[in-house]
């Protein structure tokens, strides 16, 4: 039983000696596997990634062609919160100021460019160990190049 728990927790965590590419692969795998598109029934396609330039990017495309794009540099990350339980919840990525780029395209109300301080990402299957390791990865990138 203990070895099973240990194996599960290790699968969510980093290994000693991970390099930047390993961290990047883990962060992207974690976000991709955890993102919950069912939270928005009109969503047709989505892309969520951490780039090698330390940006988080989220692009949502809806059935009628509307697109929403969110982007910010992890150097601007001030806090990460999680609201929900292990089955489903919202990952809140916060910046100190309006550092998150928000753009809409093909919106019937017009295209909009704005800034925000919080990016809410719907997620599923977010075990505490997975959440902790994601926080560790994002903090790793936040500290790079500073």
Secondary structure as a PSIPRED ss2 file (coil, helix, strand):
# PSIPRED VFORMAT (PSIPRED V4.0)

   1 X C   1.000  0.000  0.000
   2 X H   0.000  1.000  0.000
   3 X H   0.000  1.000  0.000
   4 X H   0.000  1.000  0.000
   5 X H   0.000  1.000  0.000
   6 X H   0.000  1.000  0.000
   7 X H   0.000  1.000  0.000
   8 X H   0.000  1.000  0.000
   9 X H   0.000  1.000  0.000
  10 X H   0.000  1.000  0.000
  11 X H   0.000  1.000  0.000
  12 X C   1.000  0.000  0.000
  13 X C   1.000  0.000  0.000
  14 X C   1.000  0.000  0.000
  15 X C   1.000  0.000  0.000
  16 X C   1.000  0.000  0.000
  17 X C   1.000  0.000  0.000
  18 X C   1.000  0.000  0.000
  19 X C   1.000  0.000  0.000
  20 X H   0.000  1.000  0.000
  21 X H   0.000  1.000  0.000
  22 X H   0.000  1.000  0.000
  23 X H   0.000  1.000  0.000
  24 X H   0.000  1.000  0.000
  25 X H   0.000  1.000  0.000
  26 X H   0.000  1.000  0.000
  27 X H   0.000  1.000  0.000
  28 X H   0.000  1.000  0.000
  29 X H   0.000  1.000  0.000
  30 X H   0.000  1.000  0.000
  31 X H   0.000  1.000  0.000
  32 X H   0.000  1.000  0.000
  33 X H   0.000  1.000  0.000
  34 X H   0.000  1.000  0.000
  35 X E   0.000  0.000  1.000
  36 X C   1.000  0.000  0.000
  37 X H   0.000  1.000  0.000
  38 X H   0.000  1.000  0.000
  39 X H   0.000  1.000  0.000
  40 X C   1.000  0.000  0.000
  41 X C   1.000  0.000  0.000
  42 X C   1.000  0.000  0.000
  43 X E   0.000  0.000  1.000
  44 X E   0.000  0.000  1.000
  45 X E   0.000  0.000  1.000
  46 X E   0.000  0.000  1.000
  47 X E   0.000  0.000  1.000
  48 X E   0.000  0.000  1.000
  49 X E   0.000  0.000  1.000
  50 X E   0.000  0.000  1.000
  51 X C   1.000  0.000  0.000
  52 X C   1.000  0.000  0.000
  53 X C   1.000  0.000  0.000
  54 X C   1.000  0.000  0.000
  55 X E   0.000  0.000  1.000
  56 X E   0.000  0.000  1.000
  57 X E   0.000  0.000  1.000
  58 X E   0.000  0.000  1.000
  59 X E   0.000  0.000  1.000
  60 X E   0.000  0.000  1.000
  61 X E   0.000  0.000  1.000
  62 X E   0.000  0.000  1.000
  63 X C   1.000  0.000  0.000
  64 X C   1.000  0.000  0.000
  65 X C   1.000  0.000  0.000
  66 X C   1.000  0.000  0.000
  67 X E   0.000  0.000  1.000
  68 X E   0.000  0.000  1.000
  69 X E   0.000  0.000  1.000
  70 X E   0.000  0.000  1.000
  71 X E   0.000  0.000  1.000
  72 X E   0.000  0.000  1.000
  73 X E   0.000  0.000  1.000
  74 X H   0.000  1.000  0.000
  75 X H   0.000  1.000  0.000
  76 X H   0.000  1.000  0.000
  77 X E   0.000  0.000  1.000
  78 X E   0.000  0.000  1.000
  79 X E   0.000  0.000  1.000
  80 X E   0.000  0.000  1.000
  81 X E   0.000  0.000  1.000
  82 X E   0.000  0.000  1.000
  83 X E   0.000  0.000  1.000
  84 X E   0.000  0.000  1.000
  85 X C   1.000  0.000  0.000
  86 X C   1.000  0.000  0.000
  87 X C   1.000  0.000  0.000
  88 X E   0.000  0.000  1.000
  89 X E   0.000  0.000  1.000
  90 X E   0.000  0.000  1.000
  91 X E   0.000  0.000  1.000
  92 X E   0.000  0.000  1.000
  93 X E   0.000  0.000  1.000
  94 X E   0.000  0.000  1.000
  95 X E   0.000  0.000  1.000
  96 X C   1.000  0.000  0.000
  97 X C   1.000  0.000  0.000
  98 X C   1.000  0.000  0.000
  99 X C   1.000  0.000  0.000
 100 X E   0.000  0.000  1.000
 101 X E   0.000  0.000  1.000
 102 X E   0.000  0.000  1.000
 103 X E   0.000  0.000  1.000
 104 X E   0.000  0.000  1.000
 105 X E   0.000  0.000  1.000
 106 X C   1.000  0.000  0.000
 107 X C   1.000  0.000  0.000
 108 X C   1.000  0.000  0.000
 109 X C   1.000  0.000  0.000
 110 X C   1.000  0.000  0.000
 111 X C   1.000  0.000  0.000
 112 X E   0.000  0.000  1.000
 113 X E   0.000  0.000  1.000
 114 X E   0.000  0.000  1.000
 115 X E   0.000  0.000  1.000
 116 X E   0.000  0.000  1.000
 117 X C   1.000  0.000  0.000
 118 X E   0.000  0.000  1.000
 119 X E   0.000  0.000  1.000
 120 X E   0.000  0.000  1.000
 121 X E   0.000  0.000  1.000
 122 X E   0.000  0.000  1.000
 123 X E   0.000  0.000  1.000
 124 X E   0.000  0.000  1.000
 125 X C   1.000  0.000  0.000
 126 X C   1.000  0.000  0.000
 127 X C   1.000  0.000  0.000
 128 X H   0.000  1.000  0.000
 129 X H   0.000  1.000  0.000
 130 X H   0.000  1.000  0.000
 131 X H   0.000  1.000  0.000
 132 X H   0.000  1.000  0.000
 133 X H   0.000  1.000  0.000
 134 X H   0.000  1.000  0.000
 135 X H   0.000  1.000  0.000
 136 X H   0.000  1.000  0.000
 137 X H   0.000  1.000  0.000
 138 X H   0.000  1.000  0.000
 139 X H   0.000  1.000  0.000
 140 X H   0.000  1.000  0.000
 141 X H   0.000  1.000  0.000
 142 X H   0.000  1.000  0.000
 143 X H   0.000  1.000  0.000
 144 X C   1.000  0.000  0.000
 145 X C   1.000  0.000  0.000
 146 X C   1.000  0.000  0.000
